[in-house]
Amino acid sequence: MTHAGVQVDIEPLATDDLAEVRRRLDAAHAANDYPTIVRLLHEALTLGLSQPDRAAHLSELAWSYEQLGRFDDAVDTMREAVTAGLRDEDVSDYPGAVSLIAELLVRAGRTEEAREAFGQALARNPSNPLIHLHAGEIYGGAGLHEEAWQWLTSGLELALAGDDTYIVWLLAGERGGNDELQERAQELLDREERLEAEQARRLQRRKRAMGALGVGWHPAPEYERALAILPRFAADNEQAPYAAYCARLESVLRDVSGKRIADQVGLVEIIVDDYLAWCAARDFDPNGSTTRADYATDLVERGLMKPWPPSRNEPCWCASERKYKKCCGKT
């Protein structure tokens, strides 16, 4: 039997049932018996397959030839698979079918044809830096280091323009070097690493804060400032004296603790300037109905909650310098 320009001796099957051929193929795959796989795939291709199935079987045949080191046969068969309708997305682990053909050409020692094939792959998808990465890896593996460097350089430039950190990481790692382009890549990777570290820290803070409720509290000087510049806060507290404000917070804390709304209850100190800066950075209204609560939650997540209540003989949480039992802790 002749297929894709290759003469193959095949012992005829006793069946024209494709399901039976696939069963035998599965057994051959399990045994890594590639000569048998090639024979069976040639047989399957005579059984009137649909066009998509034919393309898939040809791709499998090309892969089997590759395992046998028969790269010229693999090239011819992959080209036939593309003609039969094989799509780029059908070729797993490669940036496209033509890019795979280019690799096979390099491995067959047909480097001039490979350059043309990689050019065709790039013309089909000029914005895909993975084609550059693939070419760089294949040329580097073949000892064609200058050509590998050129492909990896153009790919890294493309990836940096798209700000795709993962692809930048792949290309920069394969390319190496100490030039300006590599420095730009490293700056991007360092920035991404810092962002990931910050996200990890925030996750840890959230885990610590789970089950904790922080009640916002302005120390005495900050309380007067808050009354003056935060109208909603002033209205909620009815311009009350500081002692009355602290008594109200103590009542809230006791109520929350008694109802077991949270596993941990505490106070978070709110400095007006810090609060306003936090709101400005997020474009939040400082007088919004939930903004102070959101800020208090953020402080809890950052581990800035002061546990409540203090012991009876410890200084009171309100910073009066009196013992808790003689200040806000009076029963």
Secondary structure by P-SEA (a helix, b strand, c coil): cccccccccccccccccaaaaaaaaaaaaaacaaaaaaaaaaaaaaccccaaaaaaaaaaaaaaaaaacaaaaaaaaaaaaaaaccccccccccccaaaaaaaaaaaacaaaaaaaaaaaaaaaccccaaaaaaaaaaaaaacaaaaaaaaaaaaaaaaaaacaaaaaaaaaaacccccaaaaaaaaaaaaaaaaaaaaaaaaaaaaaaccbbbbbbbcaaaaaaaaaccaaaaaaaccccaaaaaaaaaaaaaaaaaaccccccbbbbbcaaaaaaaaaaaccccccccaaaaaaaaaaaaccccccccccccccccccccccccccccc
